Amino acid sequence: MLKITPMKSECTLNDLVDYLYNETQLLKTVEVQYTIDNNEEVNEIYQEMVAISKALDDSLITPPPFLRESIMNYARISAPF
């Protein structure tokens, strides 16, 4: 007879970070996803991590216009002709 045991429903913050950035092995990925799906507290923490990661990505994509202009001005002044 086949006995199915429930998966452990725990993971560390490091596991969540690794999972967020696709740094987990297949088995750990399944375990972390199971935990996120079945533990409301872990799910909330993970959703906050996703939002923070997205905010960081968005803030790093484009420098503010004044900074781009400053870089371009410096390039024009210092470029050898």
N, C-alpha and C positions, 0 to 999 in steps of 0.2 A: 504494500500500500504506500502511496506517495504522500508524504507529509509536507505541507507547505508552512513555513515559518514566516511570520511577519518580518519585514525589514526593520532594521533599527532606525529609529526616527530621531537622530541627533547628528549635529554637525557643528563644527567650530566656525568662528568668524573667518579664520584663514581659509576654511573650506568654501565659505560663501564668496570670498574674494577670488579665490582660484576659479570657482564656477563662473562668477561674473565675467571674468576675462578668458574663459574657455581654456583654462590651464589644468583641468582635471582629467584623469583617466576615465575610461568608459564606466567602470563600476562605481567610482566615486561620483561621477556625474549623475548616474541613476539614483544613488543614495541621497545626494543633495537635493535633486529635484523632488524626490519622494518626500523628503523632510519639508521642503518649501510648500509642497502641495497639502501636507497633512498637519502642519504645525503653524497656527495662526501667528504666533509671536515671531517665529523665524521668517514667515512670509512677509510680515511687516518690516522686519529688519532688512530683508533682501530688497524689498521695494524701495526703501529709503536709500540703500546702496546704489540701486539702479538710477534713481533720480539724481543722486550726487555725482555719479559717474557721467551721466548725460550733461549735467551742468558744467562739470569740468571740461568735458569734450567741447561743448559749445563755447566756453570761454577761451579755449586755447586755439580755436580754429582761425579766428580773424582778429588781428590786432585792431585797436581803436584807430579811427581815421587820423587823429593827430600824430600817432606814432608812425604810421605808414608815411605820412607827409614828412615827418622829421627824418626818417631813414632815407627817403628819396632826396631830400635837400642835402643831407650829408653826402650821399653818393654823387650828386651833381658837383658839389664843392670839391670833393676829394678825388674825383676820377681824373686820372692822367689823360692829357690830350695829346 
